[in-house]
Amino acid sequence: MPAGYAHAYQVVEASRMMGTLSGGFERFFQHMGTPTDHTGDQPPFIPDFPRMQAAAQQHRMKFLPEHRWDVQE
């Protein structure tokens, strides 16, 4: 996704996510996450929203809390 385009994803059940990042976007996750050397099973990481918001601002990102998903059944 090119910088400057609004986009979203929706988590509908607990899962693991893997992505390929480029252009420095991975630094956002470094700033919002917490260091670990644990590689086995561990509880899910649930980021603190103020910390996530601060990391987003560092990387010229913004969250769109007013976004609503169209529900189609």
C-alpha positions in Angstrom: 0.0 0.0 0.0 1.6 3.3 -1.0 2.1 5.9 1.7 -0.8 8.4 2.1 -3.6 5.9 1.2 -6.2 5.0 3.8 -6.5 1.3 4.3 -7.8 -1.1 7.0 -8.0 -4.6 8.0 -10.4 -6.4 10.4 -9.5 -9.1 12.8 -12.5 -11.5 13.2 -10.8 -14.2 15.3 -7.6 -14.7 17.2 -4.8 -15.5 14.8 -1.2 -14.9 14.0 -0.3 -12.3 11.3 2.8 -12.2 9.2 3.5 -9.5 6.7 6.2 -8.2 4.4 7.1 -4.6 5.2 9.4 -2.1 3.4 10.2 1.6 3.5 10.6 1.8 7.2 7.1 0.8 8.2 8.6 -2.0 10.4 9.9 0.8 12.7 6.3 1.6 13.6 6.0 -1.9 15.1 9.3 -1.6 16.9 8.1 1.6 18.5 4.7 0.3 19.6 5.9 -3.2 20.6 8.0 -4.5 23.4 11.3 -6.3 23.0 11.4 -10.0 23.7 13.7 -12.9 23.3 10.9 -15.4 23.7 10.2 -17.4 20.5 7.8 -20.1 21.8 4.1 -19.9 22.6 3.2 -16.7 24.4 0.1 -14.8 25.2 -1.1 -12.4 22.5 0.4 -8.9 22.5 -2.3 -6.3 23.0 -0.8 -2.8 22.5 -1.6 0.1 24.8 -3.5 2.5 22.6 -1.8 5.7 23.7 1.6 4.0 22.9 0.3 2.8 19.6 -1.0 6.3 18.8 2.4 7.9 19.7 4.2 5.4 17.4 1.8 6.2 14.6 2.4 9.9 14.9 6.1 9.3 14.8 5.6 7.6 11.4 3.1 10.1 9.9 0.2 7.6 10.3 -3.2 8.2 11.8 -6.0 5.9 13.0 -9.5 6.3 11.7 -11.7 5.3 14.7 -14.8 6.5 12.8 -14.3 3.8 10.2 -17.1 1.3 10.1 -17.1 -2.0 8.2 -20.1 -2.7 6.0 -21.7 -5.8 7.3 -22.8 -8.1 4.5 -24.5 -11.4 5.3 
